Amino acid sequence: MFVTKEIAYVGVDDKKLDLFEGMYEVPNGMAYNSYVILDEKIAVMDSVEKDFKVEWFYNLEEVLKGRKPDYLVVQHMEPDHSGNIVAFLDRYPDATVVASRQAFSMMQNFFGTDFSDRRMIVGDKDTLSLGTHELQFYTAPMVHWPEVIMTYDKKDKVMFTADAFGKFGTLDFHEDWACEARRYYFGIVGKFGMQVQALLKKIADLDIQAICSLHGPVLKDNLDYYMGLYQTWSSYEPETEGVCICYTSVYGNTKEAVELLAEKLKEKGCQKVVVNDLAREDMAECVEDAFRYSKLVLATTTYTGDIFPFMRTFLYKLTERNFQKRTVAFIENGTWAPIATKEMRSMLENAKALSYTEHNITIRSALTEENRAEIAALAEELAN
């Protein structure tokens, strides 16, 4: 597959992977992307996960047609992209490695060598001429590792963005980009919104006609849409007006309360109401929804003098990723000493720019008529 007449895709699809980074469910697999820029000199943009060496070299040779690459540009050192650096340099002994200084330090850690005899260290705005293609490098520290660089091809106006603008899923699985890109972003990059904002400002004046990420499809059409989503996500602004309800329930009473609240919200005209059972749903999907919608309802039981473990894990994942700028409501359940609201609010105390609803609900085991009236009042407040 060619991105432009002189830029080819040589990545691979991993259809056997079940958990990306040992944590994120990927039912549709994962793409490890790599590209080749063909010019007077040839640059290969990143390698792939080590288990795909044979497939990657086959794809490379199909594009190279007997030529030898001059450069391997290493934009990101995670093993799913750096796994074949040594194999590449063994196969092409005259090639030079191009990377940031920190990336070479990481190579020493990974491979026992920093390739000091065949390396080119690049920093912000440094350039590399391949002939008609001139590459300009942009440092992108903590998007989402410290060594990351991104590369702009001035001729074809292609931006190689490392892991930014990536998504879960293989390239032959066609789905809405935003859904799996959002889950990927908030799971993996979400903590580093400030750094993403700095990057977006740095590249704002570039004429970008295509985005080549290390995961997911090449983006060519409607790039303002993708850039806009990254602007929204990295600034922690709500993407969609709506209510996300996340709950745990031991014997079904808290679940009954949540379902009643969702029903009342829809009666009040809320078009977007999402309900997630934290014990059963993919936790990364729940995190994605909490960041997507403008309002969050947290409902759980008091459990061993604390809150239910799935809720504690969920709140940790939110605060770890700088959850902020949302309206939050609480529903707690406890037979003799309900403290769930107190504990949940405590976990959110360092979150920025949160507002809390006036109506919060305490259930003592089963719903009462008073609770039902309180739920109706909370629905009214959230809807307005």
N, C-alpha and C positions, 0 to 999 in steps of 0.2 A: 504494500500500500504506500502510495506517495502522498505526502502532505502538500508539497509543491513539486515542480519539475525536478528540483535538485535536493529535496529533503525527503527521505524515505523512512517509513516506520519499520522497525525490526524487532519489536517487543514480542512478548509471549503471554499466553493466557494460562493461568493456573486454575484448572477446574476441579482439582482434588482438595484444595484447601477448605477446611471447615471453619477455622478461627484465624482471623488476621491479627497479627501481633499477640496471639495466644488469648485473645479476649473478644474480638468483634466477630459475630456470626456473619459469614459471607456465603449465603445459600447459592449465589450465582458466581462464586469464585472471585478471582482477582486478576487484574492485568498488571504486568510489570513492563513498563514502556521503555523503549530505547529507540534512538533515531540516528540516522546517518546523514550528514551534510556532504554532498558530492561537489567538489570544486577542484581547482588546481591541487589543493591539498584537501584531505578528507578528515572530517571530525566525526567521531562517534560520541553521541550524547548518552552517557551512563550505560552501565551494564544491567544485568538482571539477577534474580535469585539464583544461587549456585546450582540448584538441582536442574536448572533449565539451560545449562551450558551448551549441550549438543544442539538443542533447538535454536538457541540464540546464534551460535556460530553458523548454523545452516542459513538462517535469515540474513546474517551479515554477508556471507559469501554470495548469496543470490543477488544482493545489491551491489557488492563491490566488483563482481565480475573479473576477478583476477587482480584487481588493484589492492594496495595495502593502505590501511589507515595511517594517517600521520599523528592524530591526536585522539586521546580518550578524555573527554570532558567529564569530570566527576562533580556533579552538582550536589549530591547528597550521599552520605555514608551509611545509611541504614542498610543492613545486609540484603534486603530485597532488591536493592539497586547496586550495591557494591560487591555482591557475592562472586562476581567473575572478573574482577580487576586483575588479579594475579594471572588467571588463565589467559586473559586477553593479552597481557604484556608478555607472557611466555610465547604466545602464538605470533605476536607482531613485535619482535624485539627492537625495531627501529621507532616505535611509536612513543610519543611523549604524553605524560599524564598532566592534565590541566585541572587545577583545583585550588581551593582556598588554603591558606596556611594551616588553619585548624583541621581541614580535611586530611592533610598530610600527616598531622599528629595522630589522627585517628587511624590512618593506615598503618602507622607504626604499631598501634595497639592491636589492630585486627590481624595484620600480616607479618609483623616483625620487621618491617622495612618501611621507610618513607619515600623510597624511590628517588633519593637525592641526586642520582646520576642521570635521571631522565624525566625531570619534572619541570613544570612551569607554575609558579605561584601567582594567582591573580587576585585582585581586590576590586573595590567599587570603581566602576567606569573604565577599568582596563579593557583593552581590545586585543583581538587576535584576528589577523587577516588570513583567509583561506584562498584568496584570489579575488573573485568578485564578491564573495561573501565576507563581510566583516562582522565578527561577533563582539558584542559588548557585554561585560559581566556586571551583575548587580548583586552585592552581598544582601542576604536575607536572613540574618541571624535570628534563631528561634522561630523560624517558619518551616519546620518546627524543631529543628536541631540547630546548634550554634554555628556549624560549618557551612551552612547552605549558601550556595550561589544560584542565581538564575541568569539566563543567557538570552540576549536579544540579537536576532539575525537582522541586521540593517537592510540587507537586500530584499529578502522575502517578507520582512516585517512579521517574523514569527517569534513569539516569546516562549522559551522553554522555562517552565515554572517550578521545577522540582516537584515536591508533593502538593503544592498549592494548586487549587482547582481540580484536585483528584476526586475520585469516587470509588466506592466498592463495585465489584462486578467485572466480569470478563468483557472484552470488546464485542464478542459475538452475541451478547445478551442485551437486547434493546429494551430500554426502560426510560422513564422520566429521569433526566439527569439530576434534578434538584433533590429528589428524595434521598438517594444514596450519597450524593455529594454533601448534603446537610448532615446526615448521620456521621459521615466520615469527618467532616469539618469539626463538629462539636465534640466528637469523640477524641480526635487526635490533635487538632490544631487549636481547639476552642480556648484553651487557657491563654493563648498568645495573641489576643486581639490587638493589643497595643503594637506589637511587632508587625502584624498583618497590616494595620493601618499605616505604619511607617513605610512598608513596602509599597502599598497602593499609591501613596503620595510620591514615592521615588520614581515610579514608572508611569505616573499619570499623563505625562506629556508625550509618551511614545506612541507612534502610530502602529498599533498592534492589529494585525489581520488574522492571526491564528494563535491559539494557546495550546501548547504541547506539554501536558502534565506527565508525571511519571506513573499515574494511575488513571484509567478511564479514557474516554474518547478524545480525539483532537477536536477542539472547539473552534469553529470558524464563523458561524452565523450568529447574529444578535449578541455580540460580545458584551454590549452594554448590560444585558440581562445578567450574565454571569458576574461581571464586575460589580454590578449593583448588589447582587446577593452577598458577595464577599464584603462589600462595604457595610451592609446591614448586619451581617453575622459578626464581623470583627468589631463593630461599634456596640454590640450587644443590644441593639434596638429590636423590638418585636418585629417579626416579619409579617405576621398575620394577626388581625384582631380576632380573638377567640379565647376559649377557656380550655385549659388542659387540667384534667383531674387525675391525680395519681394517688393510688390507695393500696393499703393492705387490709385484709380482713381474715380473722381467725375462724369465726363461726357464721359469717354471713351477714351480721348486723351492720357492720360498717359498709359492706358492699351494698346493702339495701339503701342506706343513706345516700351513698354516692349515685346510685342509679336514679333515686328520686330527685336529687339535685340536677342531674343531667336532663331529666324529663322536664323539670320546671324551667331550666335555662332555655330549652328549646321552645317551650310555651311562651317565654318572654321574648322570643325572636332571635336568640343567639344562633347564628348560622353555623358556627364552628365550635363544636363541643367534642372533645376527645377524652375518652376514659381509658386509663391504663391500670391494670392489675400488676403491681410491681413484682409479685411473686411468680407471675406467669409470662409476662411480656419480656421481650428482649430489652435489657436495661438501657442499651445504647439508643434504642428507639424512643424510650421514655425520656431520656435526656434530650434527644433531638426535639421532641414535642414541647418540653418545658421551655426550651430556648426559642422555639418557633412562635408560640402564642403569647399574647399580651398578659394573660391572667393564669395563675396557677393555684389550684386547690389541692392541699395536702391532707389526706385522711388516713389515720392509722390508729392502732390500739396502743394502750399502755401495756408493756410486755417486760416482765421481770424488772420492774422499776425503771424502765427505759422505754424506748420506742421499738417497734417491730424491726428486726434486722434489715429487711429489704428496704424499708424507708430510710434507715440510717445510712445504708450504702448509697441510696439514691441521692440523699441530701449531700453526702460527701462528694459525690461525682459532680453535682451542680456547683457547689462552692469551690471545688478544685478548679473548675472552668470559669470562674468569675461571674457566676450568675448574678444578674442585676437588672434594674429598670423594668420591674414587673410588679403587678398587684398580686398579693398572696393572701389566701384564706386558709383557715384550719378547721378540720373536723377531727375531734378526738373521741376515743371510746375507752372506758375503763369502768370495771364493775365496782371497785371500792376506792381507788385512789388515782383518778385519771390525771396524768401529767404529760401526756403526749404533746399537747400544744406548747407547753413550756419548753420541752426538750427540742421540738422542731424549730421553734423561734430562736432558741439559743444557738442552734447550729447555723442559723442564717444571720446572726447578729453582725457579722463582718461583711455581709453582702451589701453592695452599694445601691442606693436609689431604689430600694424596695418600699412599696406602700402596702399597708395591711388593711383588710376589710374591717368594718365596724362589727359585723356579725360573724362570730365564730361559734362553733357548735360543740357542746359536750354531750355525749351519749353515755348513759350508764347501763351498759349491756344491750338492751333492745330499744328500738325507736319508740318514743312516746308521741302523743298528739302535740305536745309542746315542741318536741324536736321537729316534727313535720312543719309546724308553723315557722320555726327558726330556719329551716331549710328553704322554705318559700321566701323568707325575708333575705336570706343570703343570695338566692337566685335573683331577686329584684335588684340588690345592690350590685352584683356582678354584671347584670345585663345593662345597667345604667352607667 
